[in-house]
Amino acid sequence: MNKQQFLADAGLEVQTLEIWIEQQWLVPDQTESEPSFSEADVARAHLIRDLSGDFGVNDEGIDVILHLVDQLHGLRRAFAQLQQDLAPPEA
């Protein structure tokens, strides 16, 4: 999705998005003309907004939480791949 659609879906202002991209809390794909966002980016933006607004987590805490979330997703992908690799071949 394009930047304007992402901003609407995530409920963000342009300045907030620019800060979050600068802090690498969001890393959109880059097309030839503009950044491209996914539904996962929208979900991540909602998480960041909830952490900072509803829970009062500071920037350093958000960095730690996002790093842990990224590690968790990486481990889940690695575990799924391991399960696939160890699965007996189908006859």
mmCIF file as gemmi writes it, N, C-alpha and C atoms, coordinates in Angstrom:
data_model
loop_
_atom_site.group_PDB
_atom_site.id
_atom_site.type_symbol
_atom_site.label_atom_id
_atom_site.label_alt_id
_atom_site.label_comp_id
_atom_site.label_asym_id
_atom_site.label_entity_id
_atom_site.label_seq_id
_atom_site.pdbx_PDB_ins_code
_atom_site.Cartn_x
_atom_site.Cartn_y
_atom_site.Cartn_z
_atom_site.occupancy
_atom_site.B_iso_or_equiv
_atom_site.pdbx_formal_charge
_atom_site.auth_seq_id
_atom_site.auth_asym_id
_atom_site.pdbx_PDB_model_num
ATOM 1 N N . MET Axp A 1 ? 0.84 -1.179 0 1 0 ? 1 A 1
ATOM 2 C CA . MET Axp A 1 ? 0 0 0 1 0 ? 1 A 1
ATOM 3 C C . MET Axp A 1 ? 0.882 1.238 0 1 0 ? 1 A 1
ATOM 4 N N . ASN Axp A 2 ? 0.359 2.321 -0.505 1 0 ? 2 A 1
ATOM 5 C CA . ASN Axp A 2 ? 1.159 3.547 -0.572 1 0 ? 2 A 1
ATOM 6 C C . ASN Axp A 2 ? 1.15 4.271 0.778 1 0 ? 2 A 1
ATOM 7 N N . LYS Axp A 3 ? 1.927 5.328 0.851 1 0 ? 3 A 1
ATOM 8 C CA . LYS Axp A 3 ? 2.121 6.053 2.105 1 0 ? 3 A 1
ATOM 9 C C . LYS Axp A 3 ? 0.812 6.647 2.63 1 0 ? 3 A 1
ATOM 10 N N . GLN Axp A 4 ? 0.025 7.261 1.772 1 0 ? 4 A 1
ATOM 11 C CA . GLN Axp A 4 ? -1.226 7.885 2.206 1 0 ? 4 A 1
ATOM 12 C C . GLN Axp A 4 ? -2.218 6.858 2.752 1 0 ? 4 A 1
ATOM 13 N N . GLN Axp A 5 ? -2.312 5.731 2.075 1 0 ? 5 A 1
ATOM 14 C CA . GLN Axp A 5 ? -3.209 4.672 2.537 1 0 ? 5 A 1
ATOM 15 C C . GLN Axp A 5 ? -2.717 4.118 3.876 1 0 ? 5 A 1
ATOM 16 N N . PHE Axp A 6 ? -1.406 3.939 3.991 1 0 ? 6 A 1
ATOM 17 C CA . PHE Axp A 6 ? -0.839 3.456 5.25 1 0 ? 6 A 1
ATOM 18 C C . PHE Axp A 6 ? -1.15 4.421 6.387 1 0 ? 6 A 1
ATOM 19 N N . LEU Axp A 7 ? -0.944 5.718 6.153 1 0 ? 7 A 1
ATOM 20 C CA . LEU Axp A 7 ? -1.207 6.711 7.191 1 0 ? 7 A 1
ATOM 21 C C . LEU Axp A 7 ? -2.66 6.651 7.648 1 0 ? 7 A 1
ATOM 22 N N . ALA Axp A 8 ? -3.571 6.483 6.707 1 0 ? 8 A 1
ATOM 23 C CA . ALA Axp A 8 ? -4.991 6.389 7.049 1 0 ? 8 A 1
ATOM 24 C C . ALA Axp A 8 ? -5.283 5.111 7.835 1 0 ? 8 A 1
ATOM 25 N N . ASP Axp A 9 ? -4.76 3.985 7.36 1 0 ? 9 A 1
ATOM 26 C CA . ASP Axp A 9 ? -5.01 2.698 8.021 1 0 ? 9 A 1
ATOM 27 C C . ASP Axp A 9 ? -4.38 2.642 9.414 1 0 ? 9 A 1
ATOM 28 N N . ALA Axp A 10 ? -3.198 3.223 9.554 1 0 ? 10 A 1
ATOM 29 C CA . ALA Axp A 10 ? -2.479 3.176 10.828 1 0 ? 10 A 1
ATOM 30 C C . ALA Axp A 10 ? -2.902 4.296 11.773 1 0 ? 10 A 1
ATOM 31 N N . GLY Axp A 11 ? -3.593 5.309 11.243 1 0 ? 11 A 1
ATOM 32 C CA . GLY Axp A 11 ? -4.008 6.426 12.079 1 0 ? 11 A 1
ATOM 33 C C . GLY Axp A 11 ? -2.847 7.284 12.53 1 0 ? 11 A 1
ATOM 34 N N . LEU Axp A 12 ? -1.88 7.483 11.628 1 0 ? 12 A 1
ATOM 35 C CA . LEU Axp A 12 ? -0.679 8.248 11.962 1 0 ? 12 A 1
ATOM 36 C C . LEU Axp A 12 ? -0.611 9.55 11.181 1 0 ? 12 A 1
ATOM 37 N N . GLU Axp A 13 ? 0.182 10.471 11.708 1 0 ? 13 A 1
ATOM 38 C CA . GLU Axp A 13 ? 0.51 11.691 10.986 1 0 ? 13 A 1
ATOM 39 C C . GLU Axp A 13 ? 1.847 11.496 10.297 1 0 ? 13 A 1
ATOM 40 N N . VAL Axp A 14 ? 2.096 12.282 9.27 1 0 ? 14 A 1
ATOM 41 C CA . VAL Axp A 14 ? 3.318 12.154 8.472 1 0 ? 14 A 1
ATOM 42 C C . VAL Axp A 14 ? 4.561 12.297 9.348 1 0 ? 14 A 1
ATOM 43 N N . GLN Axp A 15 ? 4.565 13.266 10.26 1 0 ? 15 A 1
ATOM 44 C CA . GLN Axp A 15 ? 5.738 13.502 11.103 1 0 ? 15 A 1
ATOM 45 C C . GLN Axp A 15 ? 6.041 12.283 11.974 1 0 ? 15 A 1
ATOM 46 N N . THR Axp A 16 ? 5.012 11.672 12.513 1 0 ? 16 A 1
ATOM 47 C CA . THR Axp A 16 ? 5.203 10.479 13.347 1 0 ? 16 A 1
ATOM 48 C C . THR Axp A 16 ? 5.784 9.349 12.517 1 0 ? 16 A 1
ATOM 49 N N . LEU Axp A 17 ? 5.236 9.142 11.324 1 0 ? 17 A 1
ATOM 50 C CA . LEU Axp A 17 ? 5.75 8.092 10.446 1 0 ? 17 A 1
ATOM 51 C C . LEU Axp A 17 ? 7.217 8.328 10.124 1 0 ? 17 A 1
ATOM 52 N N . GLU Axp A 18 ? 7.584 9.562 9.816 1 0 ? 18 A 1
ATOM 53 C CA . GLU Axp A 18 ? 8.981 9.867 9.481 1 0 ? 18 A 1
ATOM 54 C C . GLU Axp A 18 ? 9.913 9.565 10.655 1 0 ? 18 A 1
ATOM 55 N N . ILE Axp A 19 ? 9.471 9.881 11.856 1 0 ? 19 A 1
ATOM 56 C CA . ILE Axp A 19 ? 10.285 9.593 13.047 1 0 ? 19 A 1
ATOM 57 C C . ILE Axp A 19 ? 10.441 8.089 13.224 1 0 ? 19 A 1
ATOM 58 N N . TRP Axp A 20 ? 9.34 7.35 13.085 1 0 ? 20 A 1
ATOM 59 C CA . TRP Axp A 20 ? 9.391 5.901 13.274 1 0 ? 20 A 1
ATOM 60 C C . TRP Axp A 20 ? 10.254 5.229 12.216 1 0 ? 20 A 1
ATOM 61 N N . ILE Axp A 21 ? 10.238 5.742 11.002 1 0 ? 21 A 1
ATOM 62 C CA . ILE Axp A 21 ? 11.111 5.199 9.952 1 0 ? 21 A 1
ATOM 63 C C . ILE Axp A 21 ? 12.567 5.533 10.277 1 0 ? 21 A 1
ATOM 64 N N . GLU Axp A 22 ? 12.813 6.755 10.732 1 0 ? 22 A 1
ATOM 65 C CA . GLU Axp A 22 ? 14.175 7.155 11.109 1 0 ? 22 A 1
ATOM 66 C C . GLU Axp A 22 ? 14.707 6.284 12.244 1 0 ? 22 A 1
ATOM 67 N N . GLN Axp A 23 ? 13.845 5.943 13.199 1 0 ? 23 A 1
ATOM 68 C CA . GLN Axp A 23 ? 14.245 5.093 14.323 1 0 ? 23 A 1
ATOM 69 C C . GLN Axp A 23 ? 14.274 3.615 13.931 1 0 ? 23 A 1
ATOM 70 N N . GLN Axp A 24 ? 13.868 3.326 12.71 1 0 ? 24 A 1
ATOM 71 C CA . GLN Axp A 24 ? 13.801 1.972 12.161 1 0 ? 24 A 1
ATOM 72 C C . GLN Axp A 24 ? 12.808 1.089 12.908 1 0 ? 24 A 1
ATOM 73 N N . TRP Axp A 25 ? 11.79 1.703 13.468 1 0 ? 25 A 1
ATOM 74 C CA . TRP Axp A 25 ? 10.693 0.945 14.046 1 0 ? 25 A 1
ATOM 75 C C . TRP Axp A 25 ? 9.818 0.402 12.923 1 0 ? 25 A 1
ATOM 76 N N . LEU Axp A 26 ? 9.756 1.131 11.83 1 0 ? 26 A 1
ATOM 77 C CA . LEU Axp A 26 ? 9.085 0.691 10.607 1 0 ? 26 A 1
ATOM 78 C C . LEU Axp A 26 ? 10.102 0.761 9.483 1 0 ? 26 A 1
ATOM 79 N N . VAL Axp A 27 ? 10.16 -0.295 8.686 1 0 ? 27 A 1
ATOM 80 C CA . VAL Axp A 27 ? 11.093 -0.331 7.552 1 0 ? 27 A 1
ATOM 81 C C . VAL Axp A 27 ? 10.297 -0.77 6.322 1 0 ? 27 A 1
ATOM 82 N N . PRO Axp A 28 ? 9.674 0.202 5.656 1 0 ? 28 A 1
ATOM 83 C CA . PRO Axp A 28 ? 8.86 -0.161 4.49 1 0 ? 28 A 1
ATOM 84 C C . PRO Axp A 28 ? 9.742 -0.579 3.319 1 0 ? 28 A 1
ATOM 85 N N . ASP Axp A 29 ? 9.148 -1.371 2.417 1 0 ? 29 A 1
ATOM 86 C CA . ASP Axp A 29 ? 9.831 -1.685 1.174 1 0 ? 29 A 1
ATOM 87 C C . ASP Axp A 29 ? 9.909 -0.407 0.349 1 0 ? 29 A 1
ATOM 88 N N . GLN Axp A 30 ? 10.952 -0.271 -0.433 1 0 ? 30 A 1
ATOM 89 C CA . GLN Axp A 30 ? 11.118 0.934 -1.241 1 0 ? 30 A 1
ATOM 90 C C . GLN Axp A 30 ? 10.883 0.59 -2.704 1 0 ? 30 A 1
ATOM 91 N N . THR Axp A 31 ? 9.879 1.207 -3.304 1 0 ? 31 A 1
ATOM 92 C CA . THR Axp A 31 ? 9.648 1.049 -4.738 1 0 ? 31 A 1
ATOM 93 C C . THR Axp A 31 ? 10.395 2.164 -5.445 1 0 ? 31 A 1
ATOM 94 N N . GLU Axp A 32 ? 10.268 2.215 -6.74 1 0 ? 32 A 1
ATOM 95 C CA . GLU Axp A 32 ? 10.973 3.246 -7.503 1 0 ? 32 A 1
ATOM 96 C C . GLU Axp A 32 ? 10.544 4.651 -7.11 1 0 ? 32 A 1
ATOM 97 N N . SER Axp A 33 ? 9.272 4.831 -6.807 1 0 ? 33 A 1
ATOM 98 C CA . SER Axp A 33 ? 8.778 6.179 -6.566 1 0 ? 33 A 1
ATOM 99 C C . SER Axp A 33 ? 8.536 6.513 -5.09 1 0 ? 33 A 1
ATOM 100 N N . GLU Axp A 34 ? 8.168 5.519 -4.284 1 0 ? 34 A 1
ATOM 101 C CA . GLU Axp A 34 ? 7.835 5.792 -2.893 1 0 ? 34 A 1
ATOM 102 C C . GLU Axp A 34 ? 7.896 4.521 -2.065 1 0 ? 34 A 1
ATOM 103 N N . PRO Axp A 35 ? 7.858 4.689 -0.737 1 0 ? 35 A 1
ATOM 104 C CA . PRO Axp A 35 ? 7.837 3.489 0.107 1 0 ? 35 A 1
ATOM 105 C C . PRO Axp A 35 ? 6.528 2.731 -0.053 1 0 ? 35 A 1
ATOM 106 N N . SER Axp A 36 ? 6.602 1.427 0.158 1 0 ? 36 A 1
ATOM 107 C CA . SER Axp A 36 ? 5.437 0.562 0.069 1 0 ? 36 A 1
ATOM 108 C C . SER Axp A 36 ? 5.264 -0.134 1.418 1 0 ? 36 A 1
ATOM 109 N N . PHE Axp A 37 ? 4.05 -0.099 1.942 1 0 ? 37 A 1
ATOM 110 C CA . PHE Axp A 37 ? 3.763 -0.645 3.258 1 0 ? 37 A 1
ATOM 111 C C . PHE Axp A 37 ? 2.88 -1.875 3.142 1 0 ? 37 A 1
ATOM 112 N N . SER Axp A 38 ? 2.986 -2.749 4.137 1 0 ? 38 A 1
ATOM 113 C CA . SER Axp A 38 ? 2.193 -3.975 4.168 1 0 ? 38 A 1
ATOM 114 C C . SER Axp A 38 ? 1.214 -3.923 5.342 1 0 ? 38 A 1
ATOM 115 N N . GLU Axp A 39 ? 0.344 -4.932 5.392 1 0 ? 39 A 1
ATOM 116 C CA . GLU Axp A 39 ? -0.566 -5.055 6.527 1 0 ? 39 A 1
ATOM 117 C C . GLU Axp A 39 ? 0.224 -5.303 7.813 1 0 ? 39 A 1
ATOM 118 N N . ALA Axp A 40 ? 1.361 -5.986 7.705 1 0 ? 40 A 1
ATOM 119 C CA . ALA Axp A 40 ? 2.216 -6.2 8.882 1 0 ? 40 A 1
ATOM 120 C C . ALA Axp A 40 ? 2.753 -4.866 9.405 1 0 ? 40 A 1
ATOM 121 N N . ASP Axp A 41 ? 3.05 -3.943 8.495 1 0 ? 41 A 1
ATOM 122 C CA . ASP Axp A 41 ? 3.502 -2.609 8.912 1 0 ? 41 A 1
ATOM 123 C C . ASP Axp A 41 ? 2.393 -1.873 9.665 1 0 ? 41 A 1
ATOM 124 N N . VAL Axp A 42 ? 1.161 -2.029 9.202 1 0 ? 42 A 1
ATOM 125 C CA . VAL Axp A 42 ? 0.022 -1.404 9.887 1 0 ? 42 A 1
ATOM 126 C C . VAL Axp A 42 ? -0.115 -1.988 11.295 1 0 ? 42 A 1
ATOM 127 N N . ALA Axp A 43 ? -0.026 -3.308 11.405 1 0 ? 43 A 1
ATOM 128 C CA . ALA Axp A 43 ? -0.126 -3.956 12.713 1 0 ? 43 A 1
ATOM 129 C C . ALA Axp A 43 ? 1 -3.49 13.632 1 0 ? 43 A 1
ATOM 130 N N . ARG Axp A 44 ? 2.203 -3.369 13.086 1 0 ? 44 A 1
ATOM 131 C CA . ARG Axp A 44 ? 3.35 -2.915 13.876 1 0 ? 44 A 1
ATOM 132 C C . ARG Axp A 44 ? 3.138 -1.475 14.34 1 0 ? 44 A 1
ATOM 133 N N . ALA Axp A 45 ? 2.587 -0.645 13.471 1 0 ? 45 A 1
ATOM 134 C CA . ALA Axp A 45 ? 2.309 0.752 13.836 1 0 ? 45 A 1
ATOM 135 C C . ALA Axp A 45 ? 1.291 0.809 14.972 1 0 ? 45 A 1
ATOM 136 N N . HIS Axp A 46 ? 0.274 -0.043 14.92 1 0 ? 46 A 1
ATOM 137 C CA . HIS Axp A 46 ? -0.715 -0.096 15.999 1 0 ? 46 A 1
ATOM 138 C C . HIS Axp A 46 ? -0.051 -0.534 17.306 1 0 ? 46 A 1
ATOM 139 N N . LEU Axp A 47 ? 0.845 -1.514 17.233 1 0 ? 47 A 1
ATOM 140 C CA . LEU Axp A 47 ? 1.562 -1.96 18.425 1 0 ? 47 A 1
ATOM 141 C C . LEU Axp A 47 ? 2.387 -0.815 19.011 1 0 ? 47 A 1
ATOM 142 N N . ILE Axp A 48 ? 3.117 -0.108 18.164 1 0 ? 48 A 1
ATOM 143 C CA . ILE Axp A 48 ? 3.956 1.004 18.634 1 0 ? 48 A 1
ATOM 144 C C . ILE Axp A 48 ? 3.087 2.077 19.282 1 0 ? 48 A 1
ATOM 145 N N . ARG Axp A 49 ? 1.99 2.401 18.629 1 0 ? 49 A 1
ATOM 146 C CA . ARG Axp A 49 ? 1.09 3.425 19.163 1 0 ? 49 A 1
ATOM 147 C C . ARG Axp A 49 ? 0.516 2.982 20.513 1 0 ? 49 A 1
ATOM 148 N N . ASP Axp A 50 ? 0.126 1.711 20.629 1 0 ? 50 A 1
ATOM 149 C CA . ASP Axp A 50 ? -0.394 1.201 21.901 1 0 ? 50 A 1
ATOM 150 C C . ASP Axp A 50 ? 0.675 1.224 22.989 1 0 ? 50 A 1
ATOM 151 N N . LEU Axp A 51 ? 1.874 0.813 22.635 1 0 ? 51 A 1
ATOM 152 C CA . LEU Axp A 51 ? 2.957 0.793 23.622 1 0 ? 51 A 1
ATOM 153 C C . LEU Axp A 51 ? 3.251 2.189 24.149 1 0 ? 51 A 1
ATOM 154 N N . SER Axp A 52 ? 3.345 3.152 23.248 1 0 ? 52 A 1
ATOM 155 C CA . SER Axp A 52 ? 3.7 4.502 23.678 1 0 ? 52 A 1
ATOM 156 C C . SER Axp A 52 ? 2.526 5.232 24.313 1 0 ? 52 A 1
ATOM 157 N N . GLY Axp A 53 ? 1.334 5.041 23.768 1 0 ? 53 A 1
ATOM 158 C CA . GLY Axp A 53 ? 0.175 5.771 24.284 1 0 ? 53 A 1
ATOM 159 C C . GLY Axp A 53 ? -0.491 5.101 25.455 1 0 ? 53 A 1
ATOM 160 N N . ASP Axp A 54 ? -1.017 3.912 25.234 1 0 ? 54 A 1
ATOM 161 C CA . ASP Axp A 54 ? -1.8 3.224 26.269 1 0 ? 54 A 1
ATOM 162 C C . ASP Axp A 54 ? -0.949 2.728 27.435 1 0 ? 54 A 1
ATOM 163 N N . PHE Axp A 55 ? 0.271 2.272 27.137 1 0 ? 55 A 1
ATOM 164 C CA . PHE Axp A 55 ? 1.107 1.682 28.179 1 0 ? 55 A 1
ATOM 165 C C . PHE Axp A 55 ? 2.206 2.616 28.675 1 0 ? 55 A 1
ATOM 166 N N . GLY Axp A 56 ? 2.412 3.737 28.002 1 0 ? 56 A 1
ATOM 167 C CA . GLY Axp A 56 ? 3.401 4.715 28.448 1 0 ? 56 A 1
ATOM 168 C C . GLY Axp A 56 ? 4.842 4.261 28.335 1 0 ? 56 A 1
ATOM 169 N N . VAL Axp A 57 ? 5.12 3.345 27.402 1 0 ? 57 A 1
ATOM 170 C CA . VAL Axp A 57 ? 6.49 2.85 27.219 1 0 ? 57 A 1
ATOM 171 C C . VAL Axp A 57 ? 7.314 3.939 26.529 1 0 ? 57 A 1
ATOM 172 N N . ASN Axp A 58 ? 8.523 4.186 27.035 1 0 ? 58 A 1
ATOM 173 C CA . ASN Axp A 58 ? 9.388 5.195 26.416 1 0 ? 58 A 1
ATOM 174 C C . ASN Axp A 58 ? 10.083 4.623 25.176 1 0 ? 58 A 1
ATOM 175 N N . ASP Axp A 59 ? 10.803 5.492 24.457 1 0 ? 59 A 1
ATOM 176 C CA . ASP Axp A 59 ? 11.438 5.084 23.198 1 0 ? 59 A 1
ATOM 177 C C . ASP Axp A 59 ? 12.401 3.915 23.374 1 0 ? 59 A 1
ATOM 178 N N . GLU Axp A 60 ? 13.193 3.937 24.431 1 0 ? 60 A 1
ATOM 179 C CA . GLU Axp A 60 ? 14.136 2.853 24.658 1 0 ? 60 A 1
ATOM 180 C C . GLU Axp A 60 ? 13.403 1.54 24.902 1 0 ? 60 A 1
ATOM 181 N N . GLY Axp A 61 ? 12.311 1.602 25.64 1 0 ? 61 A 1
ATOM 182 C CA . GLY Axp A 61 ? 11.513 0.411 25.88 1 0 ? 61 A 1
ATOM 183 C C . GLY Axp A 61 ? 10.885 -0.122 24.606 1 0 ? 61 A 1
ATOM 184 N N . ILE Axp A 62 ? 10.424 0.781 23.754 1 0 ? 62 A 1
ATOM 185 C CA . ILE Axp A 62 ? 9.85 0.358 22.471 1 0 ? 62 A 1
ATOM 186 C C . ILE Axp A 62 ? 10.914 -0.315 21.62 1 0 ? 62 A 1
ATOM 187 N N . ASP Axp A 63 ? 12.132 0.241 21.615 1 0 ? 63 A 1
ATOM 188 C CA . ASP Axp A 63 ? 13.239 -0.406 20.889 1 0 ? 63 A 1
ATOM 189 C C . ASP Axp A 63 ? 13.426 -1.845 21.348 1 0 ? 63 A 1
ATOM 190 N N . VAL Axp A 64 ? 13.456 -2.06 22.66 1 0 ? 64 A 1
ATOM 191 C CA . VAL Axp A 64 ? 13.671 -3.394 23.217 1 0 ? 64 A 1
ATOM 192 C C . VAL Axp A 64 ? 12.513 -4.313 22.852 1 0 ? 64 A 1
ATOM 193 N N . ILE Axp A 65 ? 11.296 -3.851 23.028 1 0 ? 65 A 1
ATOM 194 C CA . ILE Axp A 65 ? 10.124 -4.676 22.744 1 0 ? 65 A 1
ATOM 195 C C . ILE Axp A 65 ? 10.076 -5.06 21.271 1 0 ? 65 A 1
ATOM 196 N N . LEU Axp A 66 ? 10.312 -4.103 20.369 1 0 ? 66 A 1
ATOM 197 C CA . LEU Axp A 66 ? 10.276 -4.417 18.944 1 0 ? 66 A 1
ATOM 198 C C . LEU Axp A 66 ? 11.382 -5.398 18.566 1 0 ? 66 A 1
ATOM 199 N N . HIS Axp A 67 ? 12.556 -5.252 19.177 1 0 ? 67 A 1
ATOM 200 C CA . HIS Axp A 67 ? 13.646 -6.187 18.924 1 0 ? 67 A 1
ATOM 201 C C . HIS Axp A 67 ? 13.251 -7.596 19.362 1 0 ? 67 A 1
ATOM 202 N N . LEU Axp A 68 ? 12.624 -7.703 20.518 1 0 ? 68 A 1
ATOM 203 C CA . LEU Axp A 68 ? 12.189 -9.013 21.007 1 0 ? 68 A 1
ATOM 204 C C . LEU Axp A 68 ? 11.091 -9.601 20.123 1 0 ? 68 A 1
ATOM 205 N N . VAL Axp A 69 ? 10.162 -8.773 19.681 1 0 ? 69 A 1
ATOM 206 C CA . VAL Axp A 69 ? 9.108 -9.248 18.774 1 0 ? 69 A 1
ATOM 207 C C . VAL Axp A 69 ? 9.722 -9.759 17.475 1 0 ? 69 A 1
ATOM 208 N N . ASP Axp A 70 ? 10.698 -9.019 16.943 1 0 ? 70 A 1
ATOM 209 C CA . ASP Axp A 70 ? 11.364 -9.456 15.708 1 0 ? 70 A 1
ATOM 210 C C . ASP Axp A 70 ? 12.095 -10.775 15.915 1 0 ? 70 A 1
ATOM 211 N N . GLN Axp A 71 ? 12.743 -10.93 17.062 1 0 ? 71 A 1
ATOM 212 C CA . GLN Axp A 71 ? 13.424 -12.194 17.362 1 0 ? 71 A 1
ATOM 213 C C . GLN Axp A 71 ? 12.423 -13.339 17.454 1 0 ? 71 A 1
ATOM 214 N N . LEU Axp A 72 ? 11.314 -13.103 18.101 1 0 ? 72 A 1
ATOM 215 C CA . LEU Axp A 72 ? 10.283 -14.12 18.241 1 0 ? 72 A 1
ATOM 216 C C . LEU Axp A 72 ? 9.767 -14.569 16.873 1 0 ? 72 A 1
ATOM 217 N N . HIS Axp A 73 ? 9.494 -13.615 15.993 1 0 ? 73 A 1
ATOM 218 C CA . HIS Axp A 73 ? 9.019 -13.974 14.657 1 0 ? 73 A 1
ATOM 219 C C . HIS Axp A 73 ? 10.085 -14.737 13.871 1 0 ? 73 A 1
ATOM 220 N N . GLY Axp A 74 ? 11.346 -14.338 14.033 1 0 ? 74 A 1
ATOM 221 C CA . GLY Axp A 74 ? 12.43 -15.057 13.377 1 0 ? 74 A 1
ATOM 222 C C . GLY Axp A 74 ? 12.55 -16.486 13.867 1 0 ? 74 A 1
ATOM 223 N N . LEU Axp A 75 ? 12.409 -16.683 15.179 1 0 ? 75 A 1
ATOM 224 C CA . LEU Axp A 75 ? 12.461 -18.03 15.741 1 0 ? 75 A 1
ATOM 225 C C . LEU Axp A 75 ? 11.282 -18.876 15.269 1 0 ? 75 A 1
ATOM 226 N N . ARG Axp A 76 ? 10.113 -18.275 15.163 1 0 ? 76 A 1
ATOM 227 C CA . ARG Axp A 76 ? 8.946 -19.012 14.677 1 0 ? 76 A 1
ATOM 228 C C . ARG Axp A 76 ? 9.157 -19.47 13.233 1 0 ? 76 A 1
ATOM 229 N N . ARG Axp A 77 ? 9.726 -18.582 12.402 1 0 ? 77 A 1
ATOM 230 C CA . ARG Axp A 77 ? 10.017 -18.965 11.006 1 0 ? 77 A 1
ATOM 231 C C . ARG Axp A 77 ? 11.057 -20.08 10.958 1 0 ? 77 A 1
ATOM 232 N N . ALA Axp A 78 ? 12.094 -19.972 11.786 1 0 ? 78 A 1
ATOM 233 C CA . ALA Axp A 78 ? 13.139 -20.994 11.807 1 0 ? 78 A 1
ATOM 234 C C . ALA Axp A 78 ? 12.58 -22.33 12.287 1 0 ? 78 A 1
ATOM 235 N N . PHE Axp A 79 ? 11.719 -22.308 13.302 1 0 ? 79 A 1
ATOM 236 C CA . PHE Axp A 79 ? 11.115 -23.533 13.808 1 0 ? 79 A 1
ATOM 237 C C . PHE Axp A 79 ? 10.209 -24.169 12.753 1 0 ? 79 A 1
ATOM 238 N N . ALA Axp A 80 ? 9.438 -23.361 12.057 1 0 ? 80 A 1
ATOM 239 C CA . ALA Axp A 80 ? 8.562 -23.882 10.997 1 0 ? 80 A 1
ATOM 240 C C . ALA Axp A 80 ? 9.39 -24.522 9.889 1 0 ? 80 A 1
ATOM 241 N N . GLN Axp A 81 ? 10.513 -23.895 9.541 1 0 ? 81 A 1
ATOM 242 C CA . GLN Axp A 81 ? 11.384 -24.458 8.513 1 0 ? 81 A 1
ATOM 243 C C . GLN Axp A 81 ? 12.009 -25.758 8.988 1 0 ? 81 A 1
ATOM 244 N N . LEU Axp A 82 ? 12.419 -25.807 10.252 1 0 ? 82 A 1
ATOM 245 C CA . LEU Axp A 82 ? 12.989 -27.028 10.818 1 0 ? 82 A 1
ATOM 246 C C . LEU Axp A 82 ? 11.968 -28.161 10.809 1 0 ? 82 A 1
ATOM 247 N N . GLN Axp A 83 ? 10.736 -27.866 11.194 1 0 ? 83 A 1
ATOM 248 C CA . GLN Axp A 83 ? 9.683 -28.877 11.155 1 0 ? 83 A 1
ATOM 249 C C . GLN Axp A 83 ? 9.481 -29.395 9.733 1 0 ? 83 A 1
ATOM 250 N N . GLN Axp A 84 ? 9.506 -28.491 8.793 1 0 ? 84 A 1
ATOM 251 C CA . GLN Axp A 84 ? 9.331 -28.88 7.383 1 0 ? 84 A 1
ATOM 252 C C . GLN Axp A 84 ? 10.504 -29.749 6.924 1 0 ? 84 A 1
ATOM 253 N N . ASP Axp A 85 ? 11.715 -29.365 7.309 1 0 ? 85 A 1
ATOM 254 C CA . ASP Axp A 85 ? 12.889 -30.12 6.9 1 0 ? 85 A 1
ATOM 255 C C . ASP Axp A 85 ? 12.932 -31.519 7.524 1 0 ? 85 A 1
ATOM 256 N N . LEU Axp A 86 ? 12.399 -31.663 8.741 1 0 ? 86 A 1
ATOM 257 C CA . LEU Axp A 86 ? 12.436 -32.943 9.454 1 0 ? 86 A 1
ATOM 258 C C . LEU Axp A 86 ? 11.226 -33.817 9.173 1 0 ? 86 A 1
ATOM 259 N N . ALA Axp A 87 ? 10.238 -33.281 8.519 1 0 ? 87 A 1
ATOM 260 C CA . ALA Axp A 87 ? 9.041 -34.057 8.22 1 0 ? 87 A 1
ATOM 261 C C . ALA Axp A 87 ? 9.377 -35.2 7.278 1 0 ? 87 A 1
ATOM 262 N N . PRO Axp A 88 ? 8.804 -36.371 7.547 1 0 ? 88 A 1
ATOM 263 C CA . PRO Axp A 88 ? 9.076 -37.51 6.64 1 0 ? 88 A 1
ATOM 264 C C . PRO Axp A 88 ? 8.494 -37.229 5.264 1 0 ? 88 A 1
ATOM 265 N N . PRO Axp A 89 ? 9.171 -37.702 4.23 1 0 ? 89 A 1
ATOM 266 C CA . PRO Axp A 89 ? 8.641 -37.471 2.882 1 0 ? 89 A 1
ATOM 267 C C . PRO Axp A 89 ? 7.318 -38.192 2.698 1 0 ? 89 A 1
ATOM 268 N N . GLU Axp A 90 ? 6.454 -37.578 1.951 1 0 ? 90 A 1
ATOM 269 C CA . GLU Axp A 90 ? 5.153 -38.184 1.676 1 0 ? 90 A 1
ATOM 270 C C . GLU Axp A 90 ? 5.308 -39.261 0.629 1 0 ? 90 A 1
ATOM 271 N N . ALA Axp A 91 ? 4.609 -40.349 0.824 1 0 ? 91 A 1
ATOM 272 C CA . ALA Axp A 91 ? 4.729 -41.479 -0.105 1 0 ? 91 A 1
ATOM 273 C C . ALA Axp A 91 ? 3.823 -41.317 -1.294 1 0 ? 91 A 1
